[in-house]
Amino acid sequence: MTDHGQIRESLVLGNPSIRDVTARIASIVESKITIKYLLTLGFTATLAGWGLFALYYTITTGIGVWGLNNPLGWGWDITNFVFWIGIGHAGTLISAILFLFRQKWRTAINRSAEAMTIFAVVCALTMVLSHTGRPWLFYWLLPFPNQMQMWINFRSPLAWDVFAVNTYFTVSALFWFVGLIPDLATMRNYVKSEIAKKVFGVLSLGWTGSTRHWHHYEIAYMLLAGISTPLVLSVHSVVSFDFTVGILPGWHTTIFPPYFVAGAIFSGFAMVMTLLVIVREILDLKQFITLKHLDNMNKIMLATGMMVGYAYILEFFIAWYSGSDWEKWIFLNRMFGDYAWAYWAMFTCNVVSPQVFWFASNRRNIPLMFIISIFINIGMWFERFTIIATTLHHDFLPASWGYYSPTWVEVSIFIGTFGIFLTLFLLFAKFVPVIAIAEVKSIMPGAQPAHHHHDHEHDHVAVGSGTVTEKVH
Amino acid sequence: MSSTPVGVIGEFTDPNAISAAAKKIDQAGYRKWDIHTPYPVHGLDKDMGIKRSILTYISFAGLLFGITNAIAIQWWTSAVDYPLNIGGKPLFAFEFSVPVDFELSILGTAIFTVVGLFGLCKLPTWYNKYQDDESFKKATDDTFVVTIDADDDRFSAEQTAAFLTTLGAANVHLVTAP
């Protein structure tokens, strides 16, 4: 930082004491379960139940109940899989990449974003397992000694995907749990109910806040952030290999890995935004999740939205520049063919709608950002659908052309994954500290000794309520 | 009733004071002592004279474990145990093994890091000799709690407590076990 004496907005409003932070966040767990909460939970659980019923129907009858048929072997199943994996990426970005860049504002949102990652990957795994047709044979995807003496085909990107997604789920869950341990200890000492004390006591593993432990802990956290960063970039790259390693026009492009990663971050931030706007309202966390946080997220959505838009346009240029007739045709078909409605829905939602965030007043307009985040969620779903459907529906011979529409079963499963996702998120928001208590405390004004700040570029001096001046040494 | 001393506890709330106190306690020669804080305080580990963690080496071992296994499994299953010609592709090549090599080295690092962290911190340990002390419970809220154990060579119930008070600790008291 070079600009001296710059006034920055505080990341925690209302100048609370450190004890206030504990009480404010921990009390959410102790507060009574309201009717409103139960009704919402009942609604999302019903959606989840409906989706699970559709899954049960699919598994017991076969994937013939879906709308898939030649030439479209992939439809909503893989669209939803890529969609959910992408949603998860923002969580890892916020928790890992922003941590490495020392972005202090991440502390208010990383816990919920990481939880969202895990739940989104659960939904993605549901989709990809059900699309195998015989999910009870899922272990055939893993290299294990068997009576056929066969191994999995490591030359196939589908096998790489199994490793990428499972690694992603495991590492995200470990990272999330390690981040939770100090907060679970805080909860153990805060809650009054004996049962809750026991549960938090067991889960916190006996964490005492020992500096000797923090010393290891901080290194572990840094390492996990360090490895999660390339991991998150690799996971969506590997997902894109499912398409690019095939030789089909529209899929066989080198731009896919970075384009998928940018899209994943874009859609993930949109989902975090959708959820946080609701959560900060319902749980009254406006003090911690401030307009500043939302503003920053909108900036990231604008930036990644532009990257995605650039990729959309560049794809067309490359299709023309390649000189390949198949390639040219598939992209014209994307824009003006049978699925043009999906393409333009995607383009409008993803490229046009985030442009409102060029204006600071729009970036702080909560109803507007909520609507735009929904648009982006829809647009990013259509992006995956467009990629899959337009390439597959017109095969190389006109005799094998087709048009794909989902049946009620696929639609129900998709709605069901939203039900699963939201149910898990609601349970998390009520029973787990929804904001990283220890991390928020560590960035509060006056929380750190002054003389160590040359390592950290600037220190904080509270001047009046809610303002922090950053001085540069 | 005779009770065995467990250690002396003192409370701090100012991060600058705890940092200064940590240096002095270390310089006074105490070895079996600790500071419990609600969040990581920058530089406090250095002030206490804690040696750098060996965790990074454990993590690196995890990386090597992961990548070795990844390459070995891919090579042995496809090129040795059951060679299958698929699309004329080589039975094993470093290039196509990269995604799985990468993912498994990340997985190995992550698991070794977390297991290493638990090992170094002796987690889970669902018991602490100070756990019933009211001051000690504040360490997860807003207080920096210094504990000096009774089995430290320099420990003496009165002198250690007096020493902590001179460093600026509040509510200094002896913790005993029945």
Interface residues (C-beta under 8 A of the other chain):
Chain A: S17 I18 R19 T22 P143 Q149 M150 W151 I152 N153 F154 R155 P157 A159 W160 F163 A164 T167 T170 V171 L174 F175 V178 I181 P182 A185 T186 R188 N189 Y190 G201 V202 L205 G206 W207 T208 G209 S210 T211 R212 H213 W214 H215 H216 Y217 E218 I219 A220 L223 L224 I227 P230 L231 S234 V238 F241 I437 A438 E439 K441 S442 G446 A447 Q448 P449 A450 H451 H452 H453 D455 H456
Chain B: P15 N16 I18 S19 A22 D34 I35 H36 T37 P38 Y39 P40 V41 H42 G43 L44 D45 M48 I50 S53 L55 T56 S59 I73 Q74 T77 S78 D81 Y82 L84 I86 G87 K89 F96 S97 P99 V100 F102 E103 L104 I106 L107 T109 A110 I111 T113 V114 G116 L117 F118 L120 C121 L123 P124 T125 W126 Y127 N128 Y130 F136 K137 A139 T140 D141 D142 V145
